[in-house]
Amino acid sequence: MNLQQLKVFVLAVDLQKLYLVAEKLQITQPTVTFHLNKLQDDLGVSLFKTKSYHVIKLTEAGKDLYHYALQVNALSVEIHSLMDEHKGMKAGRLSIGSTHTPATYMIPPLLREWRQTYPDLSLYLDVRPAPYILEQLKNFEIDIGIISHIHMEDPDLISEPLVKDDLVIILAADHPLALVEEITPDQLTGYPFVSHEEGSISRKLVNDWVQQQDIVLDIVMEVSSSEALKAAVRHGIGYGMVSETSVKAEEQEGSLVVKPIPYWLPKRYIYAVKHKKKLIGPAQHLFWRKLEHAFRSQVPTY
């Protein structure tokens, strides 16, 4: 068994057509078939349910191998990248996974500075929900994750809190509650509410808070992004609740009024996360340090 066989195997499962694998790797289709047959011979087990590769369906052994082959292939890419970085930070790749809020409002200035300092290092930013980012870290698919989360506790991961990121109430400047110094839960029930969509972490936090307060909010609109929610609030459709990180600019310019949510219990933070066993090269280590330094004054104490 060798790395090329594993690469062919993973691509065959992902692409489902051997000619696509051949095109991807710039080899012939018979060579693809040879690698798959040799891999099964070397391991002494059947990886596919049929001997022909017209339909790619894995046996249980094949499924197990696919899981580990993904990690081996990722480690191979990582090793090459690490060795490139040791040539003087003049080559290599930094891959980051981030949830929407930090990707949109926090890290772009850091990435700009990074590109100016290390123009020959390639950058990859994947914006996904937190569970997906954590799965990518566990599969060694990315170097660093930056996510909004209530509490980070995973034996395989190292996490560093960067900044507190609780939800806040946002209102149009002419909303009746904009001049109220301390809003009560009961007051919120009397006005239209623009909500994040069901399934989002923000919506779950709001739902939990509503249950704790034993109130019912008048949801008149659901949106899938914080930007759309803020726009709806600015245009007077209702008030909303968003990440405090996502609304700093609007608060400073006065286009939205920001108020704390009464009796708010969850303490959500934006974390930098990495895998304990992942090889960390100079680029990854330096970017981790830059994250810590950039937000050091805002790191919460427990």
Buried (B, 14 or more C-beta within 10 A) or exposed (E): BEEBBBBBBBBBBEBBBBEBBBEBBEBEBEBBBBBBEBBBEEBEBBBBEEEEBEEBEBEEBBEEBBEEBBEBBBBEEBEEBBEBBEEEBEBBBBBBBBBBBBBBBBBEEBBEEBEEEBEEBBBEBBBBBBEBBBBBBBEBBBBBBBBBBBEBEEEEBBBBBBBBBBBBBBBBEEBEBBEEEEBEBEBBBEBBBBBBEEEBBBBBBBBEBBEEBEBEBEEEBBBEBBEBBBEBBBEEBBBBBBBBBBBEEBBEEEBBBBBEBBEBEBEBBBBBBBBEEBEBBBBBEBBBEBBEEBBEEBEEEE
